[in-house]
Amino acid sequence: MFFRLLLVALALACARSEKLADGCARVYIDYGSNAGLQIRKLYEPHLFAHFHEGNPTEPIFHSVFGENRDDVCTFGFEAGPRHAKRLTSLQRAFRGVGRRVTFFTNTARFAPPSL
């Protein structure tokens, strides 16, 4: 189910006239973005270094993306409508400083099986 939803969302993104990943050397996909915390950790690791638990994802991000993440394009998927406004704002802020961040909100829904 997850894989099908991801494929549908990516197919819709690719069908747009703008090719979202053109010029990207690397891509980070965040499925279940919630409020965008993992994407913030990717691009702003210094803001999370002083937390009690630190930033446990940074060693992984560093080994995959290195220190310079200017050529990384990020796609976040979030089904929960309560996060849409925050993610739109975060996308605008990151794009304003040259980061290629795109959030797909309201991309999936769960419907309980009918009896």
TATAPE-V69481 format. One record per pair of residues at least 24 apart in sequence whose ideal C-beta (glycine too) atoms are under 10 Angstrom apart, sorted by the first residue. I is the first residue (numbers start at 0). GAP is how many residues later the second one is. D is the distance in Angstrom with one decimal. If there is no record, write none. Layout:
i = <I	I>
gap = <GAP	GAP>
d = <D	D>
//
This chain:
i = <0	0	1	1	1	1	2	3	4	4	4	4	4	4	5	5	5	5	5	5	7	7	8	8	8	8	8	8	9	9	9	11	11	12	12	12	12	17	19	19	19	19	20	20	20	20	21	21	22	22	22	23	23	23	23	23	23	24	24	24	24	24	25	25	25	25	25	25	25	25	26	26	26	26	26	26	27	27	27	27	27	27	27	27	27	27	28	28	28	28	28	29	29	29	29	29	29	29	30	30	30	30	30	30	30	30	31	31	31	31	31	31	32	32	32	32	32	32	32	32	32	32	32	32	32	32	32	33	33	33	33	33	33	33	34	34	34	34	34	34	34	35	35	35	35	35	35	35	35	35	35	35	35	35	36	37	37	38	38	38	38	38	38	38	38	38	38	39	39	39	39	41	41	41	41	41	42	42	42	42	42	42	42	42	43	43	44	68	69	69	69	70	71	71	71	72	72	72	72	73	73	73	73	73	74	74	74	74	74	75	75	75	75	75	75	76	76	76	76	76	76	76	77	77	77	77	77	77	78	78	78	78	78	78	78	79	79	79	79	80	80	80>
gap = <107	109	29	30	75	106	28	104	26	72	74	102	103	104	25	69	71	98	101	102	99	100	66	68	70	95	98	99	65	67	94	92	95	62	64	89	91	84	53	55	80	82	52	54	79	81	51	78	48	50	77	47	48	49	50	51	76	40	45	46	47	48	38	39	40	43	45	46	47	48	44	45	46	47	48	73	33	36	37	41	44	45	46	47	48	73	44	45	46	47	48	44	45	46	47	48	71	73	44	45	46	47	48	73	76	77	44	45	46	47	48	76	41	42	43	44	45	46	47	50	53	54	57	70	71	72	74	42	44	46	48	49	52	53	43	45	47	48	51	52	55	38	40	42	47	50	51	53	54	55	57	58	65	67	53	36	38	35	36	37	48	51	52	55	60	62	64	50	53	54	61	27	30	32	57	59	26	27	29	31	51	54	56	58	50	55	24	30	28	29	30	29	27	28	29	26	27	28	29	25	26	27	28	29	25	26	27	28	29	25	26	27	28	29	31	25	26	27	28	29	30	31	25	26	27	28	29	30	25	26	27	28	29	30	31	25	26	27	28	24	25	28>
d = <8.9	9.5	7.1	9.2	9.9	8.8	9.9	9.7	8.4	7.9	8.3	6.9	4.8	9.7	6.2	9.7	7.0	9.9	9.0	9.2	8.1	8.7	8.4	5.8	10.0	5.3	5.0	8.0	7.9	9.2	9.1	8.0	8.6	7.2	9.9	7.5	7.0	9.8	6.9	7.1	7.8	5.7	5.3	8.1	8.3	9.3	8.9	9.6	7.9	7.9	8.0	6.4	6.9	3.6	9.1	9.8	6.5	9.5	9.0	3.9	7.4	8.6	7.6	6.1	9.1	8.3	6.3	4.9	7.5	9.6	9.9	7.1	5.2	7.4	6.8	9.3	8.2	8.2	7.3	8.7	5.8	7.5	4.6	7.5	8.8	9.3	9.6	7.7	5.2	7.8	7.5	6.8	7.2	4.3	7.0	8.5	9.6	8.7	9.0	8.0	4.9	8.6	9.5	9.7	9.3	9.5	8.7	7.0	6.8	7.8	8.8	9.6	9.5	9.2	3.6	6.3	4.2	9.4	9.0	7.0	9.6	6.3	9.0	6.3	8.8	8.5	10.0	9.1	6.4	7.2	9.4	5.9	9.0	8.8	8.6	9.5	9.2	5.6	5.4	7.4	8.0	9.5	6.3	8.1	7.7	6.8	5.5	9.2	4.6	8.3	9.9	8.9	8.4	7.2	9.8	9.4	8.2	5.5	9.4	5.7	9.0	7.4	9.2	7.7	8.9	6.3	8.4	7.4	9.8	8.7	9.8	6.6	7.3	6.7	9.2	9.2	6.2	9.8	8.2	7.8	6.6	8.7	5.7	7.7	9.4	9.8	9.2	8.1	7.2	8.1	9.1	8.8	8.2	7.5	9.4	8.7	4.2	7.8	7.6	7.3	6.8	4.7	7.1	8.8	9.1	8.1	5.3	7.8	7.0	7.2	7.3	4.5	7.0	8.7	9.8	9.7	7.6	4.9	8.2	10.0	5.2	7.7	6.5	7.3	5.3	8.0	7.1	8.9	9.3	7.9	6.7	5.6	4.0	6.5	7.8	8.2	8.3	9.9	9.3	7.2	5.6	9.6>
//
